[in-house]
Amino acid sequence: MAKTNPGEFIRQVRQEVGKVTWPTRKETGITTAMVFVMVFAAAVFFFVVDQVLAFAVRTLLGLGG
């Protein structure tokens, strides 16, 4: 692998950063909201599964419901 000097490296980095398509503020907001919704849905799902499993274990062990 050929070594490049620091100046050439910086030039290449700037060139690559120029190729990046950055999201708009609106796209970032929508994506953030979608992440929060999915996190909330996952939290509710795992809470319900945990409650069902806890009830099943309590019932099997005869500790009441």
Residue pairs with C-beta under 8 A, 6 or more apart in sequence:
4 12
23 31
55 65
58 64
58 65
59 65
